[in-house]
Amino acid sequence: MPHWFYTYFVHVLSGKGYQLWSGLGSDFGEVTLIGLVMVWWRHHNCHVYHCWRLSWHPHPDHKHPVCRHHHPDYKKIHA
């Protein structure tokens, strides 16, 4: 590993490494967590266009997960 890379990015107790990880580098973790939440929500939301609800029920026709509001069995029961 090059010395400049170790000084700036790895060794947090050196002057410039500390400045990086206590300043701009601390935002890497926050951006990562927000990105993970967004990816998880997109993976688990309803497959109907513009529906924000979480989906846990596969549709009987096309097997894509939909929320209970868009599931045909829910509409039959609560109609």
Secondary structure by P-SEA (a helix, b strand, c coil): ccaaaaacccccccaaaaaaaaccccaaaaaaaaaaaaaaaaaccccccccccccccccccccccccccccaaaaaaac
